[in-house]
Amino acid sequence: MRGFVTAALESGGDFHVTQAKSGFEALKLLPRGQYNLIISDINMPDINGLELVRFIRESEKHATTPLILISTDNRPADVDRGMKLGANAYLTKPFQPGDLLETVRKVMGR
């Protein structure tokens, strides 16, 4: 999925993508850079995407960074929880590259 998202972003716009293989790796990368957008899967092997959203929204540096959650789960309770924690958008897999790019542009105000 990381490769799919990266390819969609890099081929569909002027995006430079930094990948993290896990939620813990993402948490290590966040203090090192200023990111314009964060995309996270909910289902990850160490911490899930909902926990990652909570950590991101508690950080001063990235509290307002646009954030998109992706997941195979589209239950209303899951979507609602992600949005209440601070996600700006929620995409359900599978999705097309155009759907991702449209969502990215929307949350980034482009």
VOLUMLUM-962816 format. One record per residue: residue number from 1; x, y, z of N, C-alpha, C, O in turn. Coordinates in pm, whole numbers, always signed. Layout:
// residues N
<nr:NUM; n.x:X; n.y:Y; n.z:Z; ca.x:X; ca.y:Y; ca.z:Z; c.x:X; c.y:Y; c.z:Z; o.x:X; o.y:Y; o.z:Z> $
...
// end
This chain:
// residues 110
<nr:1; n.x:+83; n.y:-119; n.z:+0; ca.x:+0; ca.y:+0; ca.z:+0; c.x:+87; c.y:+125; c.z:+0; o.x:+54; o.y:+223; o.z:-67> $
<nr:2; n.x:+200; n.y:+123; n.z:+75; ca.x:+289; ca.y:+240; ca.z:+76; c.x:+338; c.y:+271; c.z:-65; o.x:+343; o.y:+387; o.z:-105> $
<nr:3; n.x:+374; n.y:+167; n.z:-139; ca.x:+420; ca.y:+186; ca.z:-276; c.x:+313; c.y:+242; c.z:-367; o.x:+340; o.y:+328; o.z:-450> $
<nr:4; n.x:+191; n.y:+194; n.z:-350; ca.x:+78; ca.y:+243; ca.z:-430; c.x:+53; c.y:+391; c.z:-401; o.x:+38; o.y:+470; o.z:-494> $
<nr:5; n.x:+50; n.y:+427; n.z:-274; ca.x:+25; ca.y:+567; ca.z:-235; c.x:+138; c.y:+656; c.z:-286; o.x:+113; o.y:+763; o.z:-340> $
<nr:6; n.x:+262; n.y:+613; n.z:-270; ca.x:+377; ca.y:+690; ca.z:-316; c.x:+371; c.y:+712; c.z:-467; o.x:+391; o.y:+824; o.z:-515> $
<nr:7; n.x:+345; n.y:+604; n.z:-541; ca.x:+340; ca.y:+615; ca.z:-687; c.x:+228; c.y:+709; c.z:-731; o.x:+246; o.y:+790; o.z:-822> $
<nr:8; n.x:+113; n.y:+700; n.z:-666; ca.x:+0; ca.y:+787; ca.z:-701; c.x:+35; c.y:+933; c.z:-676; o.x:+6; o.y:+1019; o.z:-759> $
<nr:9; n.x:+96; n.y:+962; n.z:-562; ca.x:+130; ca.y:+1100; ca.z:-529; c.x:+240; c.y:+1156; c.z:-618; o.x:+230; o.y:+1270; o.z:-664> $
<nr:10; n.x:+343; n.y:+1077; n.z:-641; ca.x:+456; ca.y:+1126; ca.z:-721; c.x:+421; c.y:+1139; c.z:-868; o.x:+475; o.y:+1226; o.z:-937> $
<nr:11; n.x:+333; n.y:+1054; n.z:-919; ca.x:+297; ca.y:+1064; ca.z:-1061; c.x:+184; c.y:+1163; c.z:-1086; o.x:+167; o.y:+1211; o.z:-1197> $
<nr:12; n.x:+107; n.y:+1193; n.z:-981; ca.x:-8; ca.y:+1278; ca.z:-999; c.x:+9; c.y:+1421; c.z:-953; o.x:-87; o.y:+1498; o.z:-957> $
<nr:13; n.x:+127; n.y:+1456; n.z:-910; ca.x:+146; ca.y:+1593; ca.z:-863; c.x:+289; c.y:+1619; c.z:-824; o.x:+377; o.y:+1536; o.z:-846> $
<nr:14; n.x:+311; n.y:+1734; n.z:-767; ca.x:+447; ca.y:+1775; ca.z:-727; c.x:+470; c.y:+1740; c.z:-581; o.x:+500; o.y:+1827; o.z:-499> $
<nr:15; n.x:+456; n.y:+1612; n.z:-549; ca.x:+471; ca.y:+1567; ca.z:-410; c.x:+602; c.y:+1492; c.z:-391; o.x:+640; o.y:+1410; o.z:-474> $
<nr:16; n.x:+670; n.y:+1522; n.z:-283; ca.x:+786; ca.y:+1446; ca.z:-240; c.x:+739; c.y:+1363; c.z:-121; o.x:+686; o.y:+1417; o.z:-24> $
<nr:17; n.x:+759; n.y:+1234; n.z:-128; ca.x:+702; ca.y:+1143; ca.z:-27; c.x:+811; c.y:+1085; c.z:+61; o.x:+914; o.y:+1038; o.z:+13> $
<nr:18; n.x:+787; n.y:+1090; n.z:+191; ca.x:+870; ca.y:+1021; ca.z:+290; c.x:+787; c.y:+907; c.z:+345; o.x:+674; o.y:+928; o.z:+390> $
<nr:19; n.x:+842; n.y:+786; n.z:+342; ca.x:+767; ca.y:+671; ca.z:+388; c.x:+815; c.y:+626; c.z:+526; o.x:+933; o.y:+636; o.z:+559> $
<nr:20; n.x:+720; n.y:+576; n.z:+603; ca.x:+751; ca.y:+508; ca.z:+730; c.x:+692; c.y:+369; c.z:+721; o.x:+578; o.y:+352; o.z:+677> $
<nr:21; n.x:+768; n.y:+270; n.z:+763; ca.x:+723; ca.y:+132; ca.z:+754; c.x:+627; c.y:+92; c.z:+867; o.x:+562; o.y:-11; o.z:+860> $
<nr:22; n.x:+619; n.y:+176; n.z:+970; ca.x:+534; ca.y:+144; ca.z:+1084; c.x:+496; c.y:+272; c.z:+1156; o.x:+549; o.y:+379; o.z:+1127> $
<nr:23; n.x:+404; n.y:+260; n.z:+1248; ca.x:+365; ca.y:+375; ca.z:+1329; c.x:+480; c.y:+426; c.z:+1414; o.x:+498; o.y:+547; o.z:+1429> $
<nr:24; n.x:+558; n.y:+334; n.z:+1470; ca.x:+673; ca.y:+376; ca.z:+1551; c.x:+775; c.y:+451; c.z:+1466; o.x:+833; o.y:+550; o.z:+1511> $
<nr:25; n.x:+799; n.y:+402; n.z:+1344; ca.x:+893; ca.y:+472; ca.z:+1257; c.x:+840; c.y:+611; c.z:+1223; o.x:+917; o.y:+707; o.z:+1217> $
<nr:26; n.x:+711; n.y:+623; n.z:+1200; ca.x:+651; ca.y:+754; ca.z:+1174; c.x:+673; c.y:+848; c.z:+1292; o.x:+706; o.y:+965; o.z:+1273> $
<nr:27; n.x:+654; n.y:+798; n.z:+1412; ca.x:+674; ca.y:+881; ca.z:+1531; c.x:+819; c.y:+928; c.z:+1543; o.x:+844; o.y:+1037; o.z:+1593> $
<nr:28; n.x:+914; n.y:+846; n.z:+1498; ca.x:+1054; ca.y:+886; ca.z:+1501; c.x:+1084; c.y:+993; c.z:+1395; o.x:+1166; o.y:+1082; o.z:+1418> $
<nr:29; n.x:+1017; n.y:+984; n.z:+1279; ca.x:+1041; ca.y:+1079; ca.z:+1170; c.x:+977; c.y:+1215; c.z:+1194; o.x:+1032; o.y:+1316; o.z:+1152> $
<nr:30; n.x:+864; n.y:+1219; n.z:+1260; ca.x:+789; ca.y:+1343; ca.z:+1275; c.x:+869; c.y:+1460; c.z:+1333; o.x:+860; o.y:+1570; o.z:+1280> $
<nr:31; n.x:+945; n.y:+1441; n.z:+1440; ca.x:+1020; ca.y:+1555; ca.z:+1494; c.x:+1131; c.y:+1606; c.z:+1402; o.x:+1178; o.y:+1718; o.z:+1418> $
<nr:32; n.x:+1173; n.y:+1523; n.z:+1307; ca.x:+1286; ca.y:+1558; ca.z:+1220; c.x:+1249; c.y:+1645; c.z:+1101; o.x:+1336; o.y:+1704; o.z:+1038> $
<nr:33; n.x:+1121; n.y:+1655; n.z:+1070; ca.x:+1084; ca.y:+1729; ca.z:+951; c.x:+954; c.y:+1804; c.z:+968; o.x:+880; o.y:+1786; o.z:+1065> $
<nr:34; n.x:+929; n.y:+1890; n.z:+871; ca.x:+801; ca.y:+1961; ca.z:+866; c.x:+725; c.y:+1903; c.z:+748; o.x:+762; o.y:+1926; o.z:+633> $
<nr:35; n.x:+622; n.y:+1830; n.z:+775; ca.x:+546; ca.y:+1762; ca.z:+672; c.x:+419; c.y:+1840; c.z:+640; o.x:+354; o.y:+1894; o.z:+730> $
<nr:36; n.x:+384; n.y:+1847; n.z:+512; ca.x:+266; ca.y:+1919; ca.z:+467; c.x:+141; c.y:+1834; c.z:+470; o.x:+29; o.y:+1886; o.z:+464> $
<nr:37; n.x:+159; n.y:+1703; n.z:+480; ca.x:+48; ca.y:+1608; ca.z:+478; c.x:+95; c.y:+1477; c.z:+539; o.x:+210; o.y:+1437; o.z:+520> $
<nr:38; n.x:+7; n.y:+1412; n.z:+612; ca.x:+36; ca.y:+1280; ca.z:+666; c.x:-75; c.y:+1187; c.z:+622; o.x:-193; o.y:+1218; o.z:+637> $
<nr:39; n.x:-37; n.y:+1071; n.z:+567; ca.x:-133; ca.y:+968; ca.z:+530; c.x:-96; c.y:+844; c.z:+610; o.x:+19; o.y:+800; o.z:+609> $
<nr:40; n.x:-194; n.y:+787; n.z:+680; ca.x:-167; ca.y:+670; ca.z:+762; c.x:-274; c.y:+565; c.z:+742; o.x:-394; o.y:+595; o.z:+734> $
<nr:41; n.x:-230; n.y:+442; n.z:+734; ca.x:-321; ca.y:+329; ca.z:+736; c.x:-363; c.y:+308; c.z:+882; o.x:-285; o.y:+336; o.z:+973> $
<nr:42; n.x:-482; n.y:+261; n.z:+903; ca.x:-524; ca.y:+231; ca.z:+1041; c.x:-458; c.y:+103; c.z:+1089; o.x:-414; o.y:+94; o.z:+1203> $
<nr:43; n.x:-452; n.y:+2; n.z:+1001; ca.x:-398; ca.y:-128; ca.z:+1041; c.x:-248; c.y:-135; c.z:+1016; o.x:-202; o.y:-145; o.z:+903> $
<nr:44; n.x:-174; n.y:-129; n.z:+1128; ca.x:-28; ca.y:-139; ca.z:+1121; c.x:+17; c.y:-239; c.z:+1228; o.x:-56; o.y:-265; o.z:+1323> $
<nr:45; n.x:+136; n.y:-295; n.z:+1211; ca.x:+179; ca.y:-401; ca.z:+1303; c.x:+211; c.y:-357; c.z:+1446; o.x:+198; o.y:-438; o.z:+1537> $
<nr:46; n.x:+251; n.y:-234; n.z:+1468; ca.x:+291; ca.y:-195; ca.z:+1603; c.x:+183; c.y:-109; c.z:+1670; o.x:+111; o.y:-158; o.z:+1758> $
<nr:47; n.x:+171; n.y:+14; n.z:+1631; ca.x:+60; ca.y:+93; ca.z:+1683; c.x:-34; c.y:+118; c.z:+1566; o.x:+10; o.y:+129; o.z:+1452> $
<nr:48; n.x:-162; n.y:+127; n.z:+1593; ca.x:-254; ca.y:+146; ca.z:+1481; c.x:-263; c.y:+293; c.z:+1444; o.x:-217; o.y:+381; o.z:+1517> $
<nr:49; n.x:-322; n.y:+318; n.z:+1328; ca.x:-330; ca.y:+453; ca.z:+1276; c.x:-408; c.y:+548; c.z:+1364; o.x:-380; o.y:+668; o.z:+1366> $
<nr:50; n.x:-507; n.y:+496; n.z:+1436; ca.x:-584; ca.y:+582; ca.z:+1526; c.x:-497; c.y:+632; c.z:+1641; o.x:-506; o.y:+749; o.z:+1681> $
<nr:51; n.x:-413; n.y:+545; n.z:+1694; ca.x:-319; ca.y:+587; ca.z:+1799; c.x:-219; c.y:+688; c.z:+1744; o.x:-184; o.y:+785; o.z:+1811> $
<nr:52; n.x:-175; n.y:+666; n.z:+1621; ca.x:-81; ca.y:+758; ca.z:+1558; c.x:-145; c.y:+896; c.z:+1541; o.x:-80; o.y:+998; o.z:+1566> $
<nr:53; n.x:-270; n.y:+900; n.z:+1499; ca.x:-340; ca.y:+1028; ca.z:+1487; c.x:-341; c.y:+1101; c.z:+1620; o.x:-315; o.y:+1221; o.z:+1626> $
<nr:54; n.x:-371; n.y:+1029; n.z:+1726; ca.x:-374; ca.y:+1091; ca.z:+1859; c.x:-239; c.y:+1151; c.z:+1894; o.x:-232; o.y:+1264; o.z:+1943> $
<nr:55; n.x:-130; n.y:+1077; n.z:+1872; ca.x:+4; ca.y:+1128; ca.z:+1900; c.x:+35; c.y:+1251; c.z:+1815; o.x:+90; o.y:+1349; o.z:+1865> $
<nr:56; n.x:-1; n.y:+1245; n.z:+1687; ca.x:+27; ca.y:+1357; ca.z:+1597; c.x:-47; c.y:+1482; c.z:+1642; o.x:+11; o.y:+1591; o.z:+1645> $
<nr:57; n.x:-173; n.y:+1467; n.z:+1676; ca.x:-253; ca.y:+1583; ca.z:+1716; c.x:-211; c.y:+1640; c.z:+1850; o.x:-242; o.y:+1755; o.z:+1881> $
<nr:58; n.x:-141; n.y:+1562; n.z:+1930; ca.x:-88; ca.y:+1612; ca.z:+2057; c.x:+46; c.y:+1682; c.z:+2042; o.x:+91; o.y:+1750; o.z:+2134> $
<nr:59; n.x:+110; n.y:+1668; n.z:+1926; ca.x:+240; ca.y:+1733; ca.z:+1905; c.x:+217; c.y:+1877; c.z:+1858; o.x:+128; o.y:+1903; o.z:+1778> $
<nr:60; n.x:+298; n.y:+1968; n.z:+1908; ca.x:+285; ca.y:+2108; ca.z:+1867; c.x:+319; c.y:+2126; c.z:+1719; o.x:+253; o.y:+2202; o.z:+1648> $
<nr:61; n.x:+421; n.y:+2055; n.z:+1675; ca.x:+472; ca.y:+2074; ca.z:+1539; c.x:+373; c.y:+2030; c.z:+1431; o.x:+366; o.y:+2091; o.z:+1325> $
<nr:62; n.x:+296; n.y:+1924; n.z:+1458; ca.x:+209; ca.y:+1867; ca.z:+1356; c.x:+62; c.y:+1865; c.z:+1396; o.x:-17; o.y:+1792; o.z:+1336> $
<nr:63; n.x:+25; n.y:+1942; n.z:+1495; ca.x:-113; ca.y:+1940; ca.z:+1544; c.x:-214; c.y:+1979; c.z:+1437; o.x:-329; o.y:+1934; o.z:+1442> $
<nr:64; n.x:-173; n.y:+2060; n.z:+1342; ca.x:-267; ca.y:+2105; ca.z:+1238; c.x:-231; c.y:+2054; c.z:+1098; o.x:-292; o.y:+2096; o.z:+1000> $
<nr:65; n.x:-134; n.y:+1966; n.z:+1089; ca.x:-96; ca.y:+1909; ca.z:+959; c.x:-212; c.y:+1828; c.z:+904; o.x:-266; o.y:+1743; o.z:+975> $
<nr:66; n.x:-252; n.y:+1851; n.z:+779; ca.x:-359; ca.y:+1770; ca.z:+721; c.x:-325; c.y:+1621; c.z:+729; o.x:-212; o.y:+1580; o.z:+706> $
<nr:67; n.x:-425; n.y:+1541; n.z:+762; ca.x:-403; ca.y:+1400; ca.z:+787; c.x:-515; c.y:+1318; c.z:+724; o.x:-633; o.y:+1345; o.z:+747> $
<nr:68; n.x:-477; n.y:+1218; n.z:+646; ca.x:-572; ca.y:+1128; ca.z:+582; c.x:-552; c.y:+988; c.z:+638; o.x:-439; o.y:+939; o.z:+642> $
<nr:69; n.x:-659; n.y:+926; n.z:+681; ca.x:-655; ca.y:+786; ca.z:+723; c.x:-706; c.y:+698; c.z:+610; o.x:-800; o.y:+734; o.z:+540> $
<nr:70; n.x:-641; n.y:+583; n.z:+593; ca.x:-689; ca.y:+484; ca.z:+497; c.x:-710; c.y:+352; c.z:+570; o.x:-637; o.y:+320; o.z:+664> $
<nr:71; n.x:-809; n.y:+276; n.z:+525; ca.x:-839; ca.y:+150; ca.z:+591; c.x:-932; c.y:+65; c.z:+505; o.x:-1000; o.y:+116; o.z:+417> $
<nr:72; n.x:-932; n.y:-63; n.z:+532; ca.x:-1030; ca.y:-152; ca.z:+470; c.x:-1162; c.y:-145; c.z:+546; o.x:-1266; o.y:-186; o.z:+493> $
<nr:73; n.x:-1160; n.y:-94; n.z:+667; ca.x:-1281; ca.y:-82; ca.z:+748; c.x:-1356; c.y:+45; c.z:+713; o.x:-1299; o.y:+154; o.z:+716> $
<nr:74; n.x:-1481; n.y:+31; n.z:+680; ca.x:-1560; ca.y:+150; ca.z:+650; c.x:-1685; c.y:+158; c.z:+739; o.x:-1783; o.y:+223; o.z:+705> $
<nr:75; n.x:-1678; n.y:+90; n.z:+853; ca.x:-1790; ca.y:+99; ca.z:+946; c.x:-1802; c.y:+243; c.z:+994; o.x:-1701; o.y:+307; o.z:+1023> $
<nr:76; n.x:-1923; n.y:+294; n.z:+1002; ca.x:-1942; ca.y:+434; ca.z:+1046; c.x:-1872; c.y:+466; c.z:+1178; o.x:-1820; o.y:+576; o.z:+1195> $
<nr:77; n.x:-1869; n.y:+372; n.z:+1271; ca.x:-1804; ca.y:+397; ca.z:+1400; c.x:-1654; c.y:+418; c.z:+1383; o.x:-1594; o.y:+501; o.z:+1451> $
<nr:78; n.x:-1592; n.y:+342; n.z:+1292; ca.x:-1448; ca.y:+356; ca.z:+1268; c.x:-1416; c.y:+491; c.z:+1202; o.x:-1323; o.y:+560; o.z:+1241> $
<nr:79; n.x:-1496; n.y:+525; n.z:+1101; ca.x:-1477; ca.y:+653; ca.z:+1032; c.x:-1496; c.y:+767; c.z:+1131; o.x:-1416; o.y:+860; o.z:+1135> $
<nr:80; n.x:-1602; n.y:+760; n.z:+1210; ca.x:-1632; ca.y:+865; ca.z:+1307; c.x:-1520; c.y:+880; c.z:+1410; o.x:-1482; o.y:+991; o.z:+1445> $
<nr:81; n.x:-1468; n.y:+769; n.z:+1457; ca.x:-1359; ca.y:+774; ca.z:+1556; c.x:-1235; c.y:+840; c.z:+1497; o.x:-1172; o.y:+924; o.z:+1562> $
<nr:82; n.x:-1199; n.y:+804; n.z:+1375; ca.x:-1084; ca.y:+864; ca.z:+1309; c.x:-1100; c.y:+1014; c.z:+1292; o.x:-1005; o.y:+1090; o.z:+1313> $
<nr:83; n.x:-1218; n.y:+1055; n.z:+1253; ca.x:-1243; ca.y:+1198; ca.z:+1232; c.x:-1244; c.y:+1273; c.z:+1365; o.x:-1194; o.y:+1385; o.z:+1373> $
<nr:84; n.x:-1300; n.y:+1213; n.z:+1468; ca.x:-1302; ca.y:+1278; ca.z:+1600; c.x:-1161; c.y:+1291; c.z:+1659; o.x:-1133; o.y:+1386; o.z:+1732> $
<nr:85; n.x:-1073; n.y:+1197; n.z:+1627; ca.x:-936; ca.y:+1205; ca.z:+1676; c.x:-855; c.y:+1312; c.z:+1603; o.x:-750; o.y:+1354; o.z:+1651> $
<nr:86; n.x:-903; n.y:+1356; n.z:+1486; ca.x:-834; ca.y:+1464; ca.z:+1418; c.x:-800; c.y:+1441; c.z:+1273; o.x:-733; o.y:+1525; o.z:+1212> $
<nr:87; n.x:-843; n.y:+1328; n.z:+1214; ca.x:-819; ca.y:+1309; ca.z:+1071; c.x:-901; c.y:+1410; c.z:+992; o.x:-1010; o.y:+1448; o.z:+1034> $
<nr:88; n.x:-847; n.y:+1453; n.z:+880; ca.x:-919; ca.y:+1545; ca.z:+792; c.x:-1001; c.y:+1472; c.z:+686; o.x:-1096; o.y:+1527; o.z:+631> $
<nr:89; n.x:-963; n.y:+1347; n.z:+658; ca.x:-1034; ca.y:+1266; ca.z:+559; c.x:-1009; c.y:+1119; c.z:+588; o.x:-913; o.y:+1083; o.z:+657> $
<nr:90; n.x:-1096; n.y:+1035; n.z:+534; ca.x:-1090; ca.y:+891; ca.z:+555; c.x:-1120; c.y:+825; c.z:+422; o.x:-1227; o.y:+845; o.z:+365> $
<nr:91; n.x:-1025; n.y:+747; n.z:+372; ca.x:-1044; ca.y:+674; ca.z:+246; c.x:-1053; c.y:+525; c.z:+275; o.x:-973; o.y:+470; o.z:+352> $
<nr:92; n.x:-1150; n.y:+460; n.z:+214; ca.x:-1165; ca.y:+316; ca.z:+231; c.x:-1100; c.y:+243; c.z:+114; o.x:-1124; o.y:+276; o.z:-2> $
<nr:93; n.x:-1017; n.y:+144; n.z:+146; ca.x:-953; ca.y:+61; ca.z:+44; c.x:-1056; c.y:-40; c.z:-8; o.x:-1142; o.y:-84; o.z:+68> $
<nr:94; n.x:-1048; n.y:-75; n.z:-133; ca.x:-954; ca.y:-24; ca.z:-233; c.x:-1004; c.y:+110; c.z:-289; o.x:-1124; o.y:+136; o.z:-295> $
<nr:95; n.x:-909; n.y:+192; n.z:-329; ca.x:-942; ca.y:+319; ca.z:-393; c.x:-848; c.y:+338; c.z:-511; o.x:-744; o.y:+274; o.z:-521> $
<nr:96; n.x:-887; n.y:+425; n.z:-599; ca.x:-810; ca.y:+453; ca.z:-720; c.x:-713; c.y:+569; c.z:-694; o.x:-737; o.y:+651; o.z:-606> $
<nr:97; n.x:-603; n.y:+576; n.z:-770; ca.x:-509; ca.y:+688; ca.z:-752; c.x:-579; c.y:+824; c.z:-761; o.x:-545; o.y:+916; o.z:-686> $
<nr:98; n.x:-673; n.y:+837; n.z:-851; ca.x:-745; ca.y:+963; ca.z:-865; c.x:-823; c.y:+1000; c.z:-740; o.x:-833; o.y:+1118; o.z:-704> $
<nr:99; n.x:-879; n.y:+898; n.z:-673; ca.x:-952; ca.y:+924; ca.z:-547; c.x:-857; c.y:+979; c.z:-441; o.x:-891; o.y:+1071; o.z:-367> $
<nr:100; n.x:-738; n.y:+919; n.z:-435; ca.x:-638; ca.y:+965; ca.z:-338; c.x:-596; c.y:+1108; c.z:-369; o.x:-593; o.y:+1193; o.z:-280> $
<nr:101; n.x:-565; n.y:+1135; n.z:-494; ca.x:-520; ca.y:+1269; ca.z:-532; c.x:-628; c.y:+1373; c.z:-507; o.x:-599; o.y:+1484; o.z:-462> $
<nr:102; n.x:-752; n.y:+1339; n.z:-536; ca.x:-862; ca.y:+1432; ca.z:-511; c.x:-875; c.y:+1462; c.z:-361; o.x:-896; o.y:+1577; o.z:-322> $
<nr:103; n.x:-862; n.y:+1360; n.z:-279; ca.x:-870; ca.y:+1378; ca.z:-134; c.x:-753; c.y:+1461; c.z:-83; o.x:-771; o.y:+1549; o.z:+2> $
<nr:104; n.x:-634; n.y:+1433; n.z:-133; ca.x:-515; ca.y:+1509; ca.z:-93; c.x:-533; c.y:+1656; c.z:-128; o.x:-509; o.y:+1743; o.z:-44> $
<nr:105; n.x:-575; n.y:+1684; n.z:-249; ca.x:-593; ca.y:+1824; ca.z:-290; c.x:-699; c.y:+1893; c.z:-205; o.x:-685; o.y:+2011; o.z:-171> $
<nr:106; n.x:-804; n.y:+1820; n.z:-170; ca.x:-910; ca.y:+1877; ca.z:-89; c.x:-861; c.y:+1914; c.z:+51; o.x:-885; o.y:+2025; o.z:+98> $
<nr:107; n.x:-790; n.y:+1820; n.z:+118; ca.x:-746; ca.y:+1850; ca.z:+255; c.x:-633; c.y:+1951; c.z:+259; o.x:-611; o.y:+2017; o.z:+361> $
<nr:108; n.x:-560; n.y:+1965; n.z:+147; ca.x:-451; ca.y:+2061; ca.z:+141; c.x:-497; c.y:+2196; c.z:+86; o.x:-419; o.y:+2290; o.z:+77> $
<nr:109; n.x:-624; n.y:+2205; n.z:+49; ca.x:-678; ca.y:+2332; ca.z:-2; c.x:-628; c.y:+2368; c.z:-139; o.x:-615; o.y:+2486; o.z:-170> $
<nr:110; n.x:-600; n.y:+2270; n.z:-222; ca.x:-549; ca.y:+2297; ca.z:-359; c.x:-660; c.y:+2291; c.z:-460; o.x:-636; o.y:+2311; o.z:-579> $
// end
